[in-house]
């Protein structure tokens, strides 16, 4: 008889949990992380789903029901109207720098200048409110006209509060309020999606999101050029800034996972790849703070899902220095045999099916690649089959081949 959704949900959760804990289950978990593939598959554009939550919702739901993976993830389309209201500068999105059918693009810049370190380290909240936010959100530029909250003592409070009556500051706060309402509606749609998927038998694979502390500084504040120069010109201040944001990262990750009721916290690693940092730089600037965050989450009963991007073979020895059966490591490009040799029996492995293969290959090509991955990474348990990166463009028949073949071939004897 056909299993009921609640039975399937419990079965999938157990299979996923046991796989993370490196137990050999009934079969390999297959959980491709979709980004805009559901959108294109449903016949929408990226612009459609960024400005209509229902379209993003329906596209994601239809894709999950059609292809039947073990786990799902909510629609990954940011709310375009909220970004417009903020005049957000960290992204280009359809209608704002890219075509309607293209993914948003990240825009790096030195939103924190090289001489801002002292301000940031001395009073980070003041720096974020009066300098950083106005630089990344055009609508919030008038906040630069305010003074530090340190001035808000006794009679100083009157002049401090008076600044918020200025027309420009009023406009900034109104934009912030309207954007906040849009984000609340977006989060409400995501929550509704997760609940419906649960009722249909599909667990959400990810509960919270975070970044490596180095990437917090490098991606969104200093930019790649800035942080690379800082490693040579002012390494001590960079290390202090990384130390400053590390507890923020821990707090944000814990809060987001607990709010979602899901212990898995996904970290997209951007600047830790082999081609970005030398081994010495990685060990000095990147790994210590990332490891500290991971261990703090593990102590809270959470599961770090380390989603590396780029080549990561030279980092494997360091990645092995974590508690066994507590971490998921995703790899885009890596020596799969060396990864299994070093991390097998320590952490759950996932990823690596090339996205270009899913877009240009045949179902047989996809099956052949998945077969080798299952034979190597699936041996003894602790493997979740996924693409090398979040999936935008792919042939539907190749997605079906990846999922169906894994369910058929990835059975433990």
C-alpha positions as CSV (number, residue, x, y, z in Angstrom):
1,X,0.0,0.0,0.0
2,X,1.1,3.6,-0.7
3,X,2.7,5.2,2.4
4,X,1.0,8.2,4.0
5,X,2.8,11.6,3.9
6,X,3.5,11.4,7.7
7,X,5.2,8.0,7.3
8,X,7.3,9.3,4.4
9,X,8.3,12.4,6.3
10,X,9.4,10.3,9.4
11,X,11.3,7.9,7.1
12,X,13.1,10.7,5.2
13,X,14.0,12.5,8.4
14,X,15.5,9.4,9.9
15,X,17.4,8.5,6.8
16,X,18.8,12.1,6.6
17,X,19.7,12.1,10.3
18,X,21.3,8.7,10.2
19,X,23.3,9.7,7.1
20,X,24.7,12.7,8.9
21,X,25.7,10.5,11.8
22,X,27.5,8.2,9.3
23,X,25.2,5.3,9.7
24,X,24.6,3.0,6.8
25,X,20.9,3.4,6.0
26,X,18.6,1.6,3.5
27,X,19.9,3.8,0.6
28,X,21.8,6.9,-0.3
29,X,19.9,10.2,0.3
30,X,19.4,12.3,-2.8
31,X,18.6,15.9,-2.2
32,X,19.5,18.4,-5.0
33,X,19.4,22.0,-3.9
34,X,17.4,23.9,-6.4
35,X,17.7,27.6,-6.9
36,X,16.0,28.8,-10.1
37,X,15.5,25.4,-11.9
38,X,11.9,25.2,-10.6
39,X,11.3,28.7,-11.9
40,X,12.5,27.9,-15.4
41,X,10.9,24.5,-15.4
42,X,7.5,26.1,-14.6
43,X,7.9,28.6,-17.4
44,X,8.5,31.7,-15.3
45,X,11.3,34.2,-15.3
46,X,13.4,35.1,-12.3
47,X,11.7,38.5,-12.3
48,X,8.3,36.8,-12.1
49,X,9.1,35.0,-8.9
50,X,11.0,37.9,-7.3
51,X,7.9,40.0,-7.5
52,X,5.2,37.4,-7.0
53,X,5.7,35.1,-4.0
54,X,2.9,32.8,-5.1
55,X,4.7,32.0,-8.4
56,X,7.9,31.1,-6.5
57,X,5.9,29.0,-4.1
58,X,4.0,27.1,-6.8
59,X,7.1,26.5,-9.0
60,X,9.0,25.1,-6.0
61,X,6.1,22.9,-4.9
62,X,5.5,21.5,-8.4
63,X,9.1,20.6,-8.9
64,X,9.3,18.8,-5.5
65,X,6.2,16.8,-6.3
66,X,7.3,16.0,-9.8
67,X,10.8,14.8,-9.1
68,X,10.3,13.4,-5.6
69,X,13.7,14.1,-3.9
70,X,14.3,13.0,-0.3
71,X,14.6,16.6,1.1
72,X,13.5,20.0,-0.2
73,X,14.4,23.6,0.2
74,X,12.2,26.7,0.0
75,X,12.0,29.1,-3.0
76,X,15.4,30.9,-3.2
77,X,14.1,34.1,-4.8
78,X,14.6,37.3,-2.9
79,X,11.8,39.8,-2.7
80,X,12.4,42.3,-5.5
81,X,10.1,45.0,-4.1
82,X,12.0,45.1,-0.8
83,X,15.3,45.4,-2.6
84,X,13.9,48.3,-4.6
85,X,12.6,50.1,-1.5
86,X,16.0,49.9,0.0
87,X,17.8,50.8,-3.2
88,X,20.0,47.8,-2.4
89,X,23.5,47.9,-3.9
90,X,24.9,44.4,-3.0
91,X,22.9,42.7,-5.8
92,X,21.9,43.2,-9.4
93,X,18.6,41.6,-10.1
94,X,16.0,41.5,-13.0
95,X,15.1,45.0,-14.0
96,X,18.0,46.3,-11.9
97,X,21.1,45.4,-13.9
98,X,20.3,41.9,-15.3
99,X,17.7,40.6,-17.8
100,X,14.4,39.2,-16.6
101,X,15.4,35.5,-17.0
102,X,18.8,35.8,-15.3
103,X,19.8,35.1,-11.7
104,X,20.8,38.0,-9.5
105,X,24.5,38.9,-9.4
106,X,26.5,39.9,-6.4
107,X,28.1,43.3,-6.4
108,X,31.3,43.7,-4.3
109,X,32.7,47.0,-3.2
110,X,34.5,48.5,-0.3
111,X,31.4,49.3,1.7
112,X,33.8,49.4,4.7
113,X,36.9,51.5,3.8
114,X,40.4,50.5,4.7
115,X,40.5,53.3,7.3
116,X,37.1,52.3,8.9
117,X,38.5,49.5,11.0
118,X,39.0,51.6,14.1
119,X,35.4,52.9,14.0
120,X,34.1,49.4,13.4
121,X,36.1,47.8,16.1
122,X,35.4,50.6,18.6
123,X,31.7,50.9,18.1
124,X,30.4,48.4,15.5
125,X,26.7,49.3,16.0
126,X,27.3,52.9,15.3
127,X,29.5,52.1,12.3
128,X,26.8,49.8,10.9
129,X,24.0,52.3,11.4
130,X,25.6,55.5,10.2
131,X,28.1,54.3,7.6
132,X,27.6,50.7,6.5
133,X,23.8,50.7,6.0
134,X,23.8,54.1,4.1
135,X,26.5,52.7,1.8
136,X,24.8,49.4,0.9
137,X,21.2,50.8,0.8
138,X,20.8,54.0,-1.2
139,X,17.4,54.7,0.5
140,X,19.2,54.9,3.9
141,X,21.9,57.4,2.9
142,X,20.2,60.2,5.0
143,X,21.2,58.2,8.1
144,X,24.7,59.6,7.7
145,X,23.2,62.9,8.9
146,X,22.6,61.4,12.3
147,X,25.1,61.5,15.1
148,X,26.2,58.7,17.4
149,X,23.8,57.3,20.0
150,X,26.5,58.2,22.5
151,X,25.1,61.7,22.3
152,X,21.7,60.6,23.6
153,X,22.4,61.4,27.3
154,X,20.1,63.7,29.3
155,X,19.8,67.1,27.4
156,X,21.8,65.5,24.5
157,X,18.9,63.2,24.0
158,X,16.7,66.1,22.7
159,X,19.1,67.1,19.9
160,X,19.7,63.4,19.1
161,X,16.0,62.7,18.7
162,X,15.4,65.9,16.8
163,X,17.6,64.6,14.0
164,X,15.0,61.9,13.3
165,X,12.6,64.7,12.4
166,X,14.6,65.7,9.4
167,X,12.8,65.0,6.1
168,X,15.6,62.9,4.6
169,X,15.8,60.8,7.8
170,X,12.0,60.4,7.9
171,X,12.1,59.1,4.3
172,X,14.9,56.6,5.2
173,X,12.9,55.2,8.1
174,X,9.8,55.0,6.0
175,X,11.7,53.0,3.4
176,X,13.0,50.8,6.1
177,X,9.5,50.2,7.4
178,X,8.0,49.4,4.0
179,X,10.9,47.1,3.1
180,X,10.5,45.4,6.5
181,X,6.9,44.6,5.7
182,X,7.9,43.1,2.4
183,X,10.5,40.9,4.0
184,X,7.9,39.8,6.6
185,X,5.5,38.8,3.9
186,X,8.3,36.9,2.1
187,X,9.3,35.0,5.3
188,X,5.7,34.2,5.8
189,X,5.5,32.7,2.4
190,X,8.6,30.6,3.1
191,X,7.2,29.4,6.4
192,X,3.9,28.4,4.7
193,X,5.8,26.5,2.0
194,X,7.8,24.6,4.6
195,X,4.7,23.6,6.5
196,X,2.9,22.4,3.3
197,X,5.9,20.4,2.2
198,X,6.0,18.8,5.7
199,X,2.3,17.9,5.3
200,X,3.1,16.3,1.9
201,X,6.0,14.3,3.4
202,X,9.1,16.4,2.5
203,X,11.4,17.7,5.2
204,X,13.3,20.9,4.6
205,X,17.0,20.3,4.4
206,X,18.1,23.7,5.7
207,X,17.0,25.6,8.8
208,X,19.4,28.5,9.1
209,X,22.0,30.3,7.0
210,X,25.4,31.8,7.9
211,X,28.7,32.8,6.5
212,X,32.3,32.1,7.5
213,X,33.5,35.2,9.5
214,X,36.2,35.9,7.0
215,X,33.5,36.0,4.3
216,X,31.4,38.3,6.3
217,X,34.2,40.9,6.1
218,X,35.3,39.9,2.6
219,X,32.0,39.5,0.8
220,X,29.9,42.3,2.2
221,X,32.2,44.8,3.7
222,X,35.8,45.0,2.4
223,X,35.4,43.2,-1.0
224,X,37.9,40.7,-2.4
225,X,40.5,43.3,-3.3
226,X,40.2,45.1,0.0
227,X,40.5,42.0,2.2
228,X,43.4,40.6,0.2
229,X,45.3,43.9,0.7
230,X,44.4,43.9,4.4
231,X,46.0,40.5,4.9
232,X,49.3,42.2,4.0
233,X,48.8,45.8,5.0
234,X,46.9,45.5,8.3
235,X,46.5,41.8,9.2
236,X,46.1,42.5,12.9
237,X,43.1,44.8,12.4
238,X,41.6,42.2,10.0
239,X,42.0,39.4,12.5
240,X,40.4,41.6,15.2
241,X,37.5,42.3,12.8
242,X,37.0,38.6,12.2
243,X,37.1,38.0,15.9
244,X,34.5,40.7,16.3
245,X,32.0,39.2,13.9
246,X,32.5,35.6,15.0
247,X,30.1,35.7,18.0
248,X,27.6,37.6,15.8
249,X,27.8,34.7,13.3
250,X,27.2,32.2,16.1
251,X,24.2,34.1,17.5
252,X,22.6,34.6,14.1
253,X,23.0,31.0,13.1
254,X,21.6,29.6,16.3
255,X,18.6,32.0,16.3
256,X,17.8,31.3,12.6
257,X,17.9,27.5,13.1
258,X,15.8,27.6,16.3
259,X,13.2,29.9,14.6
260,X,12.9,27.5,11.8
261,X,12.8,24.4,14.1
262,X,15.5,22.8,11.9
263,X,19.0,22.1,13.3
264,X,20.8,22.3,9.9
265,X,22.7,25.6,9.3
266,X,24.1,26.1,5.8
267,X,27.3,28.1,5.3
268,X,28.2,29.1,1.7
269,X,32.0,29.4,1.7
270,X,33.1,31.9,-0.9
271,X,36.7,32.9,-0.3
272,X,38.1,29.8,1.3
273,X,38.7,27.9,-2.0
274,X,42.2,26.7,-3.0
275,X,42.6,29.5,-5.6
276,X,41.8,32.3,-3.2
277,X,44.1,31.8,-0.2
278,X,47.4,30.0,0.3
279,X,47.4,27.2,2.9
280,X,49.1,29.5,5.4
281,X,46.5,32.3,4.8
282,X,43.7,29.8,5.1
283,X,45.0,28.5,8.4
284,X,45.6,32.0,9.7
285,X,42.6,34.0,8.6
286,X,39.9,31.6,7.5
287,X,39.7,28.3,9.3
288,X,40.1,29.2,13.0
289,X,37.0,31.4,13.1
290,X,35.0,29.1,10.9
291,X,35.9,26.1,13.2
292,X,35.0,28.2,16.3
293,X,31.5,28.9,14.8
294,X,31.0,25.2,13.8
295,X,32.0,23.9,17.3
296,X,29.7,26.4,19.0
297,X,26.8,25.3,16.8
298,X,27.5,21.6,17.5
299,X,27.5,22.4,21.2
300,X,24.0,23.7,20.7
301,X,22.9,20.5,19.0
302,X,22.9,22.0,15.5
303,X,24.5,20.7,12.3
304,X,26.9,22.8,10.3
305,X,26.3,22.3,6.6
306,X,29.5,23.6,5.0
307,X,28.7,24.4,1.4
308,X,32.1,25.0,-0.2
309,X,32.4,26.6,-3.6
310,X,35.4,26.1,-5.9
311,X,38.3,23.6,-5.6
312,X,38.8,22.4,-2.0
313,X,41.2,19.5,-2.1
314,X,44.0,21.2,-0.2
315,X,41.7,22.0,2.8
316,X,40.7,18.4,3.5
317,X,43.2,17.8,6.4
318,X,41.9,20.8,8.3
319,X,38.3,20.0,7.6
320,X,38.8,16.6,9.3
321,X,39.4,18.3,12.7
322,X,35.8,18.2,13.8
323,X,33.7,15.8,15.9
324,X,32.6,12.7,14.1
325,X,29.1,12.5,12.6
326,X,28.3,16.1,13.4
327,X,29.0,18.0,10.1
328,X,27.9,17.9,6.5
329,X,30.6,18.9,3.9
330,X,29.4,19.9,0.4
331,X,32.0,20.0,-2.4
332,X,31.8,21.6,-5.8
333,X,35.2,20.4,-7.0
334,X,37.4,18.1,-5.1
335,X,39.5,14.9,-5.5
336,X,36.6,12.5,-4.5
337,X,39.0,9.7,-3.6
338,X,41.1,11.8,-1.3
339,X,38.0,13.4,0.2
340,X,36.7,10.0,1.1
341,X,40.0,8.8,2.4
342,X,40.4,11.8,4.7
343,X,36.8,12.7,5.7
344,X,35.1,9.3,5.4
345,X,34.1,8.2,8.9
346,X,34.4,11.8,10.1
347,X,31.8,13.9,8.2
348,X,28.9,13.4,5.9
349,X,29.8,14.2,2.2
350,X,27.6,15.7,-0.4
351,X,27.6,17.5,-3.8
352,X,30.0,17.2,-6.8
353,X,27.6,16.2,-9.7
354,X,28.7,18.9,-12.2
355,X,26.1,21.5,-13.1
356,X,27.3,21.7,-16.7
357,X,26.7,17.9,-17.0
358,X,23.1,18.4,-15.8
359,X,22.7,21.1,-18.4
360,X,24.5,19.7,-21.4
361,X,24.9,15.9,-20.8
362,X,22.5,13.0,-21.3
363,X,20.7,11.0,-18.7
364,X,23.2,8.2,-19.2
365,X,26.1,10.7,-18.6
366,X,24.5,11.7,-15.4
367,X,23.9,8.1,-14.3
368,X,27.5,7.2,-15.0
369,X,28.8,10.1,-12.9
370,X,26.4,9.3,-10.1
371,X,27.4,5.7,-10.1
372,X,31.0,6.6,-9.5
373,X,30.1,9.0,-6.7
374,X,27.9,6.4,-5.0
375,X,30.6,3.8,-5.3
376,X,33.2,6.1,-3.7
377,X,31.4,8.4,-1.3
378,X,28.5,6.1,-0.6
379,X,30.6,3.2,0.7
380,X,29.8,2.6,4.3
381,X,27.2,5.4,4.6
382,X,27.5,9.2,5.2
383,X,26.7,10.4,1.7
384,X,24.0,12.7,0.3
385,X,23.9,13.0,-3.5
386,X,23.6,16.5,-4.8
387,X,24.8,18.8,-7.6
388,X,28.1,20.6,-7.4
389,X,26.2,23.9,-6.9
390,X,22.6,25.1,-6.5
391,X,20.7,24.3,-9.7
392,X,19.5,27.0,-12.0
393,X,19.6,25.6,-15.6
394,X,19.4,21.9,-16.2
395,X,17.6,19.4,-18.4
396,X,14.5,18.0,-16.6
397,X,15.4,14.5,-17.8
398,X,18.8,14.8,-16.2
399,X,17.4,15.9,-12.9
400,X,15.0,12.9,-13.1
401,X,17.9,10.6,-14.0
402,X,20.0,11.8,-11.0
403,X,17.2,11.3,-8.5
404,X,15.7,8.0,-9.8
405,X,19.1,6.4,-10.4
406,X,20.3,7.2,-6.9
407,X,17.2,5.7,-5.4
408,X,17.6,2.5,-7.5
409,X,21.4,2.1,-7.5
410,X,22.3,3.6,-4.1
411,X,20.8,0.8,-2.1
412,X,22.9,-0.6,0.8
413,X,23.1,-4.3,0.8
